[in-house]
Amino acid sequence: MLVIIFVIIGANRMIAQHFLSEQLREQIHQEMGLALSRCDASINDRQAFLNCFKAHEPGSLLSNVADYYVICSATAKLSDVRQEVCRHEDQVDFWLSKASFVQDDLQFSSGEVSEQLWMAVKFSARQVGSEIWIKQTDADRIVSQMWALRDRNLIRVFPIILFMVFLLNIYITRELMKPVNRIQDTMSGLNASNLDRSMPLDAPYREFEKIVEVFVDLRVRLSSSFNKARRFASDASHELRTPLTILRGNAEKLIRDLPLGSDAQIRVRSMGDEVERLIDITEKLLLLSRADANGLQQNLSDVNLSDLLTQLIHDAHSFQSSLKILSDIEPDVMWRCDKTLVRQLISNLYTNAVNYNLANGWLRIVLKRTPGQFELTIENPTETLPSDLTDHAFERFYRGDASHARHIDGLGLGLSICLEIAHLHQGSLNLSVTQKQAVLVRLKAPLSSR
């Protein structure tokens, strides 16, 4: 950016100096005519003449050029320098040259006299009279002084110019980025649950109309795709429930009819377990499809989460004797929630912590209040920790290294369901790995206001 500014200023300086220098010389020539026409009465007294001229041009940069004037008049005594030009034999040719021209009652000319370049002005109607002369070198000196003054002033104001350009650049960038930022904010607010909502997005500039049009079209197509996927999951789950329930009932009846302990009974029992597994999958997929479509129904009530966890820990001591269960439950933590869904959330988290624990491991449950909300953490050690666990733990059907092993019962849907339930209650759920190579799941949600 600085390089561009330097190049622009440098180019402007060179172009201005090239084209304006000749105009300044012409302006000096015109000023000589003004001096002669206005102050001819005092031309025999040089100082009085200069004072007269400068009084008519107060503050003009070109008024100082009068100090270099050579004044010729019929009555004034001429110095050697003035006599050199005022009575030189080349004067006749000088006034008759092609550069000579008449303007109003003044005659202007420029050219060479006594091997030097001069500019001069006189009254056109007088053969003998007052004249003002100036050497071309003196005029060029005045022009050079003006360029030097301009350069000094430019150096002084250059930091201000840089600062103003910087502010202008910030302003223009912000104005140009406003529509892009609005599109970005709108896109970042999109998720699977609000794709079908019409979001007003106007293009402030014609150049952005195509981007907005593509974005709106993309949102509509994504919404259509998500709706089809949700409808398929919901319809498939509904359609599978009835035949699977019938299969389960027939399998249970067949198990009772077969000889106890026979190979046939064992195979039918295994088949019944798989049917039960399929029923569990369909129920969870149906729940997730409802969550995706914002169709989860809530029956809100104030639930004493402390009592709920205390009962869970009490039951755990009875059924999980091989695990050391540690707890720190703050009493009377109230949560306004759907009790059924919250029971499922806590049950899923607890089941995961038990299933993926060590043989004689431990499990820690902590519940505490924080300003305006509560925090529930469940921590457990495990044998293997996949490197992508924290990134994909809440993805559907993700089971880490156990995805190909059936010795740990599960579908990979439990944490996904927990996350949806947490979001439904304006809460957050995340998973991390501690330095003790343990998995820690943290749930945060607003406390009951009652």
C-alpha positions in Angstrom: 0.0 0.0 0.0 2.8 2.4 0.9 4.7 1.6 -2.3 1.5 2.5 -4.3 1.1 5.8 -2.5 4.8 6.7 -3.1 4.5 5.8 -6.8 1.3 7.9 -7.1 2.8 10.9 -5.4 6.0 10.6 -7.4 4.3 10.3 -10.7 2.0 13.2 -9.8 5.0 15.4 -8.9 6.8 14.6 -12.2 3.7 15.1 -14.4 2.7 18.4 -12.6 6.3 19.7 -12.8 6.4 19.0 -16.5 3.2 20.6 -17.5 2.9 23.4 -15.0 6.4 24.8 -15.3 5.5 26.4 -18.7 2.2 27.7 -17.3 4.0 29.3 -14.4 6.4 31.1 -16.8 3.4 32.3 -18.7 1.8 33.5 -15.4 5.0 35.4 -14.6 4.8 37.0 -18.0 1.2 38.0 -17.3 2.1 39.4 -13.9 4.7 41.6 -15.6 1.9 43.1 -17.7 -0.3 43.7 -14.6 2.7 45.4 -12.9 3.2 47.7 -15.9 -0.4 48.7 -16.4 -1.1 49.3 -12.7 2.1 50.9 -11.6 3.4 52.7 -14.7 3.1 56.1 -12.9 5.9 55.1 -10.4 8.1 53.2 -12.7 11.0 55.8 -12.5 11.3 55.0 -8.8 12.1 51.3 -8.6 11.2 50.9 -4.9 7.9 52.8 -5.3 7.1 50.6 -8.3 7.8 47.4 -6.4 5.7 48.6 -3.4 2.9 49.5 -5.8 2.9 46.1 -7.5 3.2 44.1 -4.3 0.3 46.1 -2.8 -1.9 44.9 -5.6 -0.8 41.3 -5.2 -0.7 40.7 -1.4 0.3 37.2 -0.4 0.9 36.0 -4.0 3.8 33.6 -4.5 4.6 35.3 -7.8 4.9 38.8 -6.3 8.5 38.1 -5.3 9.4 37.8 -9.0 9.3 41.6 -9.1 12.6 41.7 -7.3 14.2 40.3 -10.5 12.5 42.9 -12.9 14.7 45.0 -15.1 12.8 48.3 -15.6 13.4 50.4 -18.6 12.0 53.9 -19.1 12.9 56.9 -21.2 13.7 59.2 -18.3 15.3 56.8 -15.8 19.0 56.5 -15.5 20.1 53.1 -16.5 22.7 50.9 -14.9 25.0 48.8 -16.9 22.8 45.7 -16.6 19.7 47.7 -17.6 21.4 49.5 -20.4 22.6 46.1 -21.7 19.0 45.1 -22.5 17.1 48.3 -22.6 19.2 49.8 -25.5 20.5 46.8 -27.1 20.5 46.7 -30.9 18.6 43.4 -30.9 15.5 45.0 -29.3 13.9 45.7 -32.7 14.1 42.0 -33.7 13.0 41.0 -30.2 9.7 42.8 -30.4 9.1 41.7 -34.0 9.7 38.0 -33.4 7.1 35.2 -33.7 6.9 35.0 -29.9 5.6 38.6 -29.7 1.8 39.1 -29.2 -0.5 41.9 -28.2 -3.0 41.6 -25.4 -5.3 44.6 -24.7 -2.9 47.6 -24.8 0.2 45.6 -23.9 2.8 43.8 -26.1 4.4 40.7 -24.8 7.5 39.0 -26.2 10.2 36.5 -25.3 13.5 35.6 -27.0 17.2 36.1 -27.0 18.9 39.4 -26.4 22.6 39.7 -25.9 22.9 35.9 -25.9 20.5 35.5 -23.0 16.8 34.5 -23.0 14.5 37.3 -21.8 10.8 37.9 -21.3 9.5 41.5 -21.7 6.3 43.6 -21.8 5.6 47.2 -23.0 2.7 49.4 -24.1 1.9 48.4 -27.6 0.9 52.0 -28.7 4.2 53.6 -27.5 7.3 53.4 -29.6 9.4 54.7 -26.7 8.2 54.2 -23.2 8.2 52.0 -20.1 9.3 48.4 -20.4 9.7 45.5 -17.9 12.2 42.7 -18.6 13.2 39.6 -16.8 15.8 37.0 -17.5 14.5 33.5 -18.3 16.9 32.1 -15.8 15.5 34.3 -13.0 12.0 33.2 -13.9 13.1 29.6 -13.8 14.7 30.2 -10.4 11.4 31.5 -9.1 9.6 28.4 -10.5 12.2 26.1 -8.9 11.8 27.9 -5.6 8.0 27.2 -5.8 8.6 23.5 -6.5 11.1 23.3 -3.6 8.4 24.9 -1.3 5.9 22.4 -2.6 8.2 19.5 -1.8 8.9 20.8 1.7 5.2 21.2 2.4 4.5 17.7 1.0 7.1 16.2 3.3 5.4 17.9 6.3 1.9 16.8 5.3 2.8 13.3 4.0 2.2 11.6 7.4 -1.2 13.2 7.5 -1.9 12.0 4.0 -0.9 8.5 4.9 -3.1 8.6 8.0 -6.1 9.9 6.0 -5.5 7.2 3.3 -5.3 4.6 6.0 -8.6 5.8 7.5 -10.2 6.0 4.0 -9.0 2.4 3.3 -10.5 1.1 6.5 -13.8 2.9 5.8 -14.0 1.7 2.2 -13.1 -1.9 3.2 -15.8 -1.9 5.9 -18.4 -0.6 3.6 -17.5 -3.1 0.9 -17.4 -6.0 3.4 -20.8 -5.2 5.0 -22.8 -7.3 2.5 -20.2 -10.1 2.7 -20.4 -10.0 6.5 -24.2 -10.1 6.4 -24.1 -13.2 4.1 -21.5 -14.8 6.4 -23.6 -14.1 9.5 -26.7 -15.5 7.8 -24.8 -18.6 6.6 -23.2 -19.2 10.0 -26.6 -19.2 11.6 -27.9 -22.0 9.4 -28.3 -25.5 10.7 -30.4 -28.5 10.0 -33.2 -27.2 12.1 -33.7 -23.8 10.4 -32.9 -24.4 6.8 -36.6 -24.2 5.8 -37.0 -20.7 7.3 -36.9 -17.8 4.9 -34.2 -15.5 5.8 -34.3 -11.9 4.3 -31.0 -11.2 2.6 -30.8 -8.2 0.2 -27.9 -7.4 -2.0 -26.9 -3.8 -1.3 -24.8 -3.7 -4.5 -25.7 -5.1 -7.9 -22.4 -7.0 -7.9 -23.6 -9.1 -4.9 -27.0 -10.0 -6.4 -25.7 -13.2 -8.0 -24.0 -14.3 -4.7 -27.2 -13.8 -2.8 -29.2 -15.6 -5.4 -26.8 -18.6 -5.3 -26.9 -18.6 -1.5 -30.7 -18.6 -1.4 -30.9 -21.4 -4.0 -28.4 -23.4 -2.0 -30.4 -23.0 1.2 -33.6 -24.2 -0.5 -31.9 -27.2 -2.0 -30.2 -28.1 1.3 -33.6 -27.7 3.1 -35.2 -30.1 0.6 -32.4 -32.6 0.9 -32.6 -32.5 4.8 -36.4 -32.9 4.7 -36.2 -35.9 2.5 -33.6 -37.5 4.8 -35.6 -36.8 7.9 -38.8 -38.1 6.3 -37.0 -41.3 5.2 -35.6 -41.9 8.7 -38.9 -41.3 10.3 -40.9 -43.3 7.8 -38.4 -46.2 7.8 -38.5 -46.3 11.6 -42.3 -46.2 11.7 -42.6 -48.9 9.0 -40.0 -51.2 10.7 -41.5 -51.0 14.2 -44.6 -53.2 13.5 -42.8 -56.1 11.7 -40.0 -56.1 14.2 -42.4 -56.2 17.1 -44.2 -59.1 15.5 -40.8 -60.9 15.0 -39.9 -60.3 18.6 -43.2 -61.7 19.8 -42.9 -64.8 17.6 -39.2 -65.3 18.7 -40.2 -65.2 22.3 -43.1 -67.7 21.7 -40.7 -70.0 19.8 -38.2 -69.9 22.6 -40.8 -71.1 25.0 -41.9 -73.9 22.7 -38.4 -75.2 22.0 -36.7 -77.7 24.4 -34.8 -75.8 27.2 -31.1 -75.5 26.4 -31.3 -77.0 22.9 -29.3 -75.6 20.0 -32.4 -74.4 18.3 -33.5 -72.5 21.3 -30.1 -70.9 21.6 -30.1 -69.8 17.9 -33.7 -68.4 18.2 -32.7 -66.5 21.4 -29.7 -65.0 19.5 -32.1 -64.1 16.7 -34.4 -62.5 19.2 -31.5 -60.4 20.7 -30.7 -59.1 17.2 -34.4 -58.3 16.6 -34.3 -56.4 20.0 -31.2 -54.6 18.8 -33.0 -53.6 15.6 -36.0 -52.3 17.6 -33.6 -50.2 19.7 -32.0 -48.8 16.6 -35.4 -47.8 15.0 -36.5 -46.2 18.3 -33.4 -44.1 18.5 -33.4 -43.2 14.8 -37.0 -42.1 15.2 -36.1 -39.9 18.2 -33.2 -38.4 16.3 -35.3 -37.7 13.2 -37.8 -35.9 15.5 -35.0 -33.9 17.0 -33.7 -32.9 13.6 -37.2 -31.7 12.6 -37.7 -29.8 15.9 -40.4 -32.3 16.7 -39.4 -33.5 20.1 -42.2 -32.9 22.5 -41.3 -31.6 26.0 -43.2 -32.1 29.2 -41.4 -29.6 31.4 -41.3 -29.8 35.1 -38.9 -28.9 37.9 -36.7 -31.9 38.5 -34.4 -32.4 41.4 -31.3 -33.5 39.6 -29.4 -34.1 42.8 -31.9 -36.7 43.9 -32.0 -38.3 40.4 -28.2 -38.7 40.5 -28.1 -39.9 44.1 -30.6 -42.7 43.2 -28.5 -43.6 40.2 -25.3 -43.9 42.3 -27.1 -45.9 44.9 -28.3 -48.4 42.2 -24.8 -48.4 40.7 -23.3 -49.5 44.0 -25.6 -52.5 44.0 -25.1 -53.6 40.3 -21.5 -52.5 39.6 -19.6 -54.0 42.4 -16.4 -54.2 40.3 -16.2 -50.5 39.7 -15.2 -47.9 42.3 -17.9 -45.2 42.1 -16.9 -41.7 43.4 -19.4 -38.9 43.6 -19.7 -35.3 44.7 -23.3 -34.2 44.4 -24.4 -30.7 45.5 -27.9 -31.0 47.0 -31.1 -29.5 45.6 -29.9 -28.7 42.1 -33.2 -28.0 40.3 -33.5 -28.3 36.5 -36.6 -27.4 34.6 -36.7 -30.1 32.0 -38.5 -33.1 30.5 -37.9 -35.8 33.1 -38.2 -38.7 30.7 -35.7 -37.3 28.3 -33.3 -36.3 31.0 -33.4 -39.8 32.5 -32.5 -41.1 29.1 -29.6 -38.6 28.8 -28.1 -39.5 32.2 -28.7 -43.2 31.6 -26.8 -43.0 28.3 -23.9 -41.1 29.8 -23.7 -43.5 32.7 -24.0 -46.6 30.4 -21.2 -45.3 28.2 -18.9 -44.7 31.2 -19.5 -48.3 32.5 -19.2 -50.0 29.1 -16.0 -48.3 28.1 -14.4 -48.6 31.6 -11.5 -50.7 32.8 -12.1 -54.2 34.3 -11.6 -52.9 37.9 -11.8 -49.2 37.1 -13.5 -46.2 38.6 -16.2 -43.7 37.8 -16.6 -40.2 39.1 -19.8 -38.2 39.0 -19.7 -34.5 40.1 -22.7 -32.1 40.2 -22.2 -28.5 41.2 -23.8 -25.1 40.8 -22.2 -22.3 38.8 -23.6 -18.7 38.3 -27.0 -19.2 36.6 -26.4 -22.8 35.7 -25.2 -26.2 36.8 -22.4 -28.4 35.7 -22.5 -32.2 35.6 -19.3 -34.2 34.8 -19.0 -37.9 34.4 -15.4 -39.2 34.2 -14.0 -42.7 33.6 -10.8 -44.3 32.5 -10.6 -46.5 29.4 -8.3 -48.9 27.7 -7.9 -47.3 24.3 -8.5 -43.7 23.3 -9.0 -43.2 19.5 -7.1 -40.1 18.3 -10.3 -38.7 16.7 -12.5 -39.3 19.8 -13.0 -35.6 20.8 -13.8 -34.6 17.2 -16.3 -37.4 16.3 -17.7 -38.6 19.6 -21.1 -37.1 19.0 -21.4 -38.3 15.4 -24.1 -40.9 14.8 -23.0 -44.5 14.7 -19.4 -43.5 15.7 -17.9 -46.0 18.1 -14.2 -45.4 17.8 -11.9 -48.4 17.8 -14.9 -50.5 19.0 -16.8 -49.9 15.8 -15.8 -53.3 14.5 -15.9 -55.2 17.8 -19.2 -56.5 19.1 -18.0 -57.4 22.6 -19.2 -53.9 23.8 -22.9 -53.6 23.3 -24.0 -50.3 21.7 -25.1 -48.6 18.5 -23.0 -45.4 18.4 -26.2 -43.3 18.8 -26.3 -42.7 22.6 -24.1 -39.6 22.7 -25.9 -38.2 19.6 -29.2 -38.5 21.4 -27.7 -37.0 24.6 -26.4 -34.0 22.6 -29.9 -33.4 21.1 -31.6 -33.6 24.5 -29.0 -31.1 25.9 -29.6 -28.7 23.1 -33.4 -29.1 23.5 -33.0 -27.8 27.1 -30.7 -24.9 26.1 -27.7 -26.8 27.4 -24.3 -27.8 26.1 -22.5 -31.2 26.1 -18.9 -31.8 25.3 -16.3 -34.6 25.7 -12.6 -34.2 26.5 -9.7 -36.4 27.4 -7.9 -35.7 30.7 -4.2 -36.1 31.5 -5.0 -39.3 33.4 -6.1 -40.9 30.0 -9.7 -40.7 31.2 -12.8 -39.6 29.3 -14.7 -36.7 30.8 -18.2 -35.7 29.6 -19.4 -32.3 30.8 -23.1 -31.2 30.7 -24.0 -27.5 31.4 -27.6 -26.2 31.5 -29.5 -23.3 33.0 -30.8 -23.8 36.6 -34.5 -23.7 37.3 -35.7 -20.2 37.9 -38.3 -21.4 40.5 
